[in-house]
Amino acid sequence: YGGQRHKHYLKQYHRVRYYNLQISGKLNEYLADVNEQAVDMFLQLVKELADKEGVTEKVKAENAMLWTQRVNNICNRAMEIVNSKVIFVR
C-alpha cells in the first residue's frame, strides 16, 4: 500500500528518479523497502500512541464505541506521520 502511494508520488514529483529506478531494474525492490518501512513505522506508532493514551483492551471491553473512535484517531495520526516521513519524501 505504502509502496504504491510512493510510486505515484515519484511519478508525479520525481520523474527522473522514478525512471532511473525503473530502467535500472531496482524500482520494485525500492518500493518494497518503502512499503516495509511504512508498515513498520505505522504499527510502531499505533502501539506507542495507544499505550501513551491508555487505549487498552479494558477500554474496549467497557466502551467499544469510545475505543473505536480513539483507535481510528490514532491510526489517522500515525498515517499522517508515515506519509510525511516515508511516503511523500525522498
C-alpha positions in Angstrom: 0.0 0.0 0.0 2.7 2.5 1.0 4.9 1.4 -1.8 2.2 2.1 -4.4 1.5 5.6 -3.0 5.2 6.4 -3.0 5.4 5.2 -6.6 2.6 7.6 -7.7 4.4 10.4 -5.7 7.7 9.6 -7.5 6.0 9.5 -10.9 4.4 12.9 -10.3 7.1 14.8 -8.4 10.4 13.0 -9.0 10.1 11.6 -12.6 13.9 11.3 -13.2 14.4 9.3 -10.0 11.4 7.1 -10.9 12.6 6.4 -14.4 16.2 5.8 -13.2 14.9 3.2 -10.7 12.7 1.6 -13.4 15.5 1.5 -16.0 18.0 0.0 -13.5 15.5 -2.7 -12.5 15.5 -1.6 -8.9 12.1 0.0 -8.7 10.2 -2.9 -7.3 12.9 -3.6 -4.7 12.9 0.1 -3.7 9.1 0.2 -3.4 9.1 -3.0 -1.4 11.6 -1.4 1.0 9.5 1.8 1.3 6.4 -0.3 1.9 8.1 -2.3 4.6 9.4 0.9 6.3 5.9 2.4 6.1 4.2 -0.6 7.6 6.7 -1.0 10.4 6.6 2.7 11.3 2.7 2.7 11.2 2.4 -0.3 13.5 5.0 1.0 15.9 3.4 4.4 16.1 -0.1 2.9 16.7 1.3 0.8 19.5 3.2 3.7 21.1 0.3 6.2 20.8 -2.3 3.7 22.2 0.0 2.9 25.1 0.6 6.6 25.8 -3.1 7.4 25.6 -4.3 4.5 27.6 -6.3 2.9 24.7 -6.4 -0.7 26.1 -8.4 -3.8 25.8 -10.1 -2.8 29.1 -11.3 0.4 27.4 -12.5 -1.7 24.5 -14.5 -4.0 26.8 -16.0 -1.2 28.8 -16.9 1.2 25.9 -16.4 -0.2 22.4 -17.6 3.0 20.7 -15.1 5.2 22.6 -12.3 2.6 21.9 -13.1 2.6 18.2 -13.1 6.4 18.0 -9.8 6.6 19.8 -8.1 3.9 17.7 -9.3 5.5 14.5 -7.9 8.8 15.7 -4.6 7.2 16.5 -4.5 5.4 13.1 -5.2 8.6 11.3 -2.4 10.4 13.1 0.0 7.6 12.6 -0.8 7.5 8.9 -0.1 11.3 8.6 3.3 10.8 10.3 4.1 7.9 8.0 3.1 9.9 4.9 5.3 12.8 5.9 8.3 10.8 6.9 8.3 7.8 4.5 5.7 8.0 1.6 5.9 11.6 0.4 9.6 12.2 0.8 13.0 11.0 -0.6 
